[in-house]
């Protein structure tokens, strides 16, 4: 009786062989429909002239020739993407790591501080963007307050209307939203550093700076490389804050590749050309990913 029951409970040979594939099949189908098929379709349509409605006509590599030889906005957008990337490789990394080293030393209220700093990241990007857009509004925002208290020079600044500072204003807002997440990642990494290493260097007479340089940084190196890699790749695909606050303006002062793709696809109805821009953008992200993987392996060795 027991032998028959055990044989009954054993899964069928077919299920034993393919049980893993069956479990991942829903995620695989979802990935295929949401990522792979649209990606292949975008690559194919980059060789066509298509407005999104009529039948596409094959034009070869003309879209790519226009991108690199004729479209001046692409180079402006690429430059803005590089500036955006440099900002996010400096400000949130330094701020997040500095605050994380302070937070992990707290014996009381650590979770309260971590939650308060992380809270902006939970907000919707559109809500945060519109909130800050109201704060810097020249008619009822901080400029009015600056004027009332006598800071006339600050009250006359058009934070989103001045082409020279508009990109930095939006980057500040995105940093306000992003750096708390970076801080939480660093806090988690710092908790993994062995305390015995700190005790050893203190016995040897190391200073706080030497502790940080020879113990903390090597201990959090994988997290550091991960954040740098993600910051580089996400800098080329960012869209939400810039579109919600400036839509690439004034002029092309805050234009980036993502907003230029959106405008070509849904404003100028050049879906084929927008697809070619997507291919170029994806290639840049892929190159950045490969380079960071190589540098990451080199750092681990």
C-alpha positions as a printed Julia matrix, in Angstrom:
301×3 Matrix{Float64}:
  0.0    0.0     0.0
  2.81   2.43    0.91
  4.75   1.57   -2.24
  1.7    2.26   -4.38
  1.12   5.61   -2.57
  4.74   6.7    -3.05
  4.59   5.75   -6.73
  1.36   7.75   -7.07
  2.93  10.84   -5.51
  5.93  10.81   -7.84
  5.54  13.32  -10.68
  5.3   12.09  -14.23
  8.65  11.79  -16.11
  7.6   14.59  -18.45
  6.86  16.94  -15.54
 10.12  16.05  -13.79
 12.05  16.95  -16.92
 10.31  20.2   -17.77
  9.01  21.4   -14.41
 11.5   24.28  -14.31
 10.58  25.46  -17.79
  6.88  25.31  -16.91
  7.42  27.61  -13.93
  9.33  30.23  -15.94
  7.03  30.0   -18.96
  4.65  32.83  -17.84
  7.56  35.22  -17.26
  9.12  34.13  -20.54
  5.91  34.8   -22.48
  5.53  38.19  -20.8
  9.13  39.1   -21.6
  8.65  37.97  -25.19
  5.52  40.09  -25.66
  6.67  43.18  -23.79
 10.4   43.29  -24.61
 11.58  41.01  -27.4
  8.85  41.46  -30.01
  8.73  45.29  -29.65
 12.55  45.4   -29.75
 12.75  43.41  -32.97
  9.89  45.42  -34.45
 11.67  48.7   -33.56
 14.89  47.5   -35.19
 13.07  46.46  -38.38
 11.07  49.71  -38.6
 14.27  51.76  -38.28
 14.89  50.94  -41.96
 11.49  52.25  -43.05
  9.83  55.59  -43.58
  6.62  55.33  -41.59
  4.27  57.83  -40.01
  2.55  55.26  -37.8
 -0.6   55.09  -39.92
  0.14  54.47  -43.59
  2.03  51.55  -45.04
  5.78  51.83  -44.33
  8.22  52.2   -47.23
 11.72  50.73  -47.1
 14.49  53.37  -47.23
 17.5   51.37  -46.03
 19.91  53.27  -43.78
 18.62  56.74  -44.7
 17.28  57.27  -41.18
 20.71  56.58  -39.68
 22.4   58.86  -42.22
 20.03  61.64  -41.19
 20.78  61.02  -37.5
 24.55  61.3   -37.83
 24.85  63.76  -40.72
 21.8   66.03  -40.74
 19.94  66.11  -37.43
 21.61  68.77  -35.28
 19.17  68.22  -32.4
 20.54  64.7   -31.91
 23.95  66.08  -31.01
 22.42  68.63  -28.64
 20.43  65.84  -26.99
 23.52  63.63  -26.77
 25.49  66.44  -25.13
 22.69  66.98  -22.6
 22.65  63.25  -21.89
 26.38  63.36  -21.16
 25.94  66.34  -18.82
 23.07  64.5   -17.11
 25.24  61.41  -16.74
 28.12  63.35  -15.19
 25.77  64.99  -12.69
 24.36  61.64  -11.62
 27.81  60.09  -11.38
 28.89  62.77   -8.9
 26.08  64.27   -6.81
 23.97  61.26   -5.73
 27.02  59.03   -5.27
 28.81  61.48   -2.99
 25.65  62.53   -1.11
 24.34  58.99   -0.76
 27.65  57.54    0.44
 28.34  60.42    2.85
 24.9   60.22    4.49
 25.0   56.41    4.53
 28.26  56.45    6.52
 26.6   58.78    9.03
 23.35  56.82    9.25
 24.99  53.43    9.9
 26.75  54.91   12.94
 23.46  55.85   14.59
 22.4   53.61   17.45
 18.93  55.09   17.81
 16.47  56.29   15.18
 18.41  54.88   12.24
 15.29  53.48   10.58
 13.51  56.83   10.98
 16.27  58.7     9.16
 16.5   56.06    6.44
 12.76  56.21    5.87
 12.67  60.03    5.78
 15.53  60.22    3.27
 14.11  57.4     1.14
 10.59  58.87    1.05
 11.06  61.09   -2.07
 11.93  57.98   -4.08
  8.48  56.54   -3.35
  6.73  59.55   -4.88
  5.56  59.36   -8.46
  7.94  61.12  -10.83
  5.13  63.24  -12.28
  3.93  64.3    -8.81
  7.45  65.23   -7.69
  8.11  67.09  -10.96
  4.89  69.11  -10.74
  5.56  69.83   -7.06
  8.97  71.32   -7.82
  7.64  73.07  -10.89
  5.27  74.93   -8.58
  8.06  75.64   -6.1
 10.23  77.39   -8.72
  7.31  79.08  -10.49
  8.16  82.81  -10.89
  4.58  83.93  -10.13
  3.76  82.07   -6.9
  6.79  79.98   -5.97
 10.05  80.66   -4.15
 10.95  83.63   -6.41
  8.01  85.52   -4.88
  9.28  84.69   -1.39
 12.81  85.77   -2.31
 11.46  89.07   -3.62
  9.45  89.62   -0.43
 12.48  89.16    1.83
 14.76  91.31   -0.33
 16.76  88.77   -2.36
 16.03  90.41   -5.7
 18.81  88.59   -7.55
 17.29  85.2    -6.68
 13.74  86.33   -7.37
 14.58  87.19  -10.98
 16.03  83.78  -11.86
 13.87  81.72  -14.24
 14.82  78.29  -13.01
 13.05  76.45  -15.83
 13.0   79.32  -18.35
 16.7   80.14  -18.5
 18.43  77.86  -21.06
 21.7   78.03  -19.13
 20.32  76.52  -15.9
 17.13  74.68  -16.9
 18.87  71.32  -17.3
 20.58  71.67  -13.92
 17.28  72.58  -12.27
 15.6   69.43  -13.55
 18.68  67.39  -12.6
 18.47  68.8    -9.06
 14.85  67.65   -8.8
 15.7   64.19  -10.11
 18.64  64.01   -7.68
 16.32  64.95   -4.82
 14.21  61.96   -5.8
 17.09  59.55   -6.55
 19.81  60.01   -3.96
 17.76  58.47   -1.12
 17.64  55.19   -3.02
 21.41  55.33   -3.52
 21.82  55.98    0.21
 19.75  52.9     1.1
 21.89  50.73   -1.21
 25.06  52.03    0.44
 23.61  51.48    3.92
 22.88  47.85    3.04
 26.41  47.46    1.66
 28.03  49.08    4.72
 26.22  46.67    7.03
 27.93  43.81    5.17
 31.47  45.07    5.89
 33.1   42.96    8.59
 33.52  44.93   11.84
 36.66  42.94   12.63
 38.42  44.72    9.77
 37.69  48.07   11.38
 38.98  46.81   14.73
 42.17  45.57   13.06
 43.0   48.88   11.36
 42.17  50.83   14.53
 44.66  48.7    16.47
 47.22  49.58   13.79
 46.49  53.27   14.41
 44.58  54.06   11.23
 42.71  57.35   10.98
 39.04  57.68    9.99
 40.06  58.56    6.44
 42.32  55.51    6.23
 39.5   53.34    7.58
 37.23  54.64    4.85
 39.81  54.26    2.09
 41.25  50.84    2.97
 38.23  49.1     4.55
 34.95  50.77    3.63
 35.53  51.39   -0.09
 36.89  47.89   -0.85
 34.02  46.38    1.16
 31.32  48.18   -0.82
 33.05  47.98   -4.22
 30.42  45.69   -5.84
 27.61  48.05   -4.79
 29.64  51.05   -5.96
 30.19  49.51   -9.4
 26.53  48.53   -9.63
 25.33  52.07   -8.87
 27.78  53.59  -11.34
 26.68  51.14  -14.04
 23.0   51.8   -13.46
 23.55  55.57  -13.34
 25.31  55.53  -16.71
 22.69  53.38  -18.4
 19.7   55.15  -16.86
 21.18  58.53  -17.79
 20.72  57.64  -21.46
 17.14  56.43  -20.97
 15.82  59.08  -18.56
 12.59  60.75  -19.64
 10.0   61.38  -16.94
 11.31  64.43  -15.05
 12.46  66.31  -18.13
  9.23  65.69  -20.0
  7.04  66.55  -17.01
  8.88  69.8   -16.23
 10.22  71.23  -19.52
  9.41  68.85  -22.41
 12.92  69.49  -23.69
 12.66  73.29  -23.55
 13.32  76.12  -23.46
 14.47  75.66  -27.04
 16.52  72.47  -26.85
 18.19  73.37  -23.54
 16.91  70.22  -21.82
 16.42  68.06  -24.89
 17.7   64.51  -24.46
 17.52  61.46  -26.7
 14.36  60.12  -25.04
 12.39  63.35  -25.45
 13.57  63.74  -29.05
 12.43  60.17  -29.77
  9.03  60.91  -28.24
  8.62  64.11  -30.26
  9.56  62.43  -33.53
  7.18  59.55  -32.9
  4.1   61.25  -31.44
  4.41  64.91  -32.45
  6.04  64.83  -35.89
  4.67  61.35  -36.73
  8.04  60.02  -37.89
  7.83  56.6   -36.29
 10.46  55.08  -38.58
 12.97  57.79  -37.74
 12.1   57.52  -34.04
 12.78  53.77  -34.27
 16.24  54.49  -35.69
 16.87  56.87  -32.79
 15.82  54.09  -30.4
 18.35  51.75  -32.02
 21.11  54.34  -31.57
 20.09  54.95  -27.96
 19.97  51.22  -27.2
 23.4   50.77  -28.78
 24.85  53.47  -26.51
 23.34  51.78  -23.46
 24.67  48.38  -24.6
 28.17  49.8   -25.07
 28.03  51.38  -21.61
 26.87  48.06  -20.13
 29.68  46.08  -21.79
 32.33  48.6   -20.71
 31.09  48.59  -17.11
 31.02  44.79  -17.06
 34.63  44.69  -18.24
 35.71  47.3   -15.7
 33.72  45.54  -12.98
 35.46  42.22  -13.65
 38.8   43.98  -13.69
 38.05  45.59  -10.32
 36.99  42.25   -8.8
 40.23  40.63   -9.92
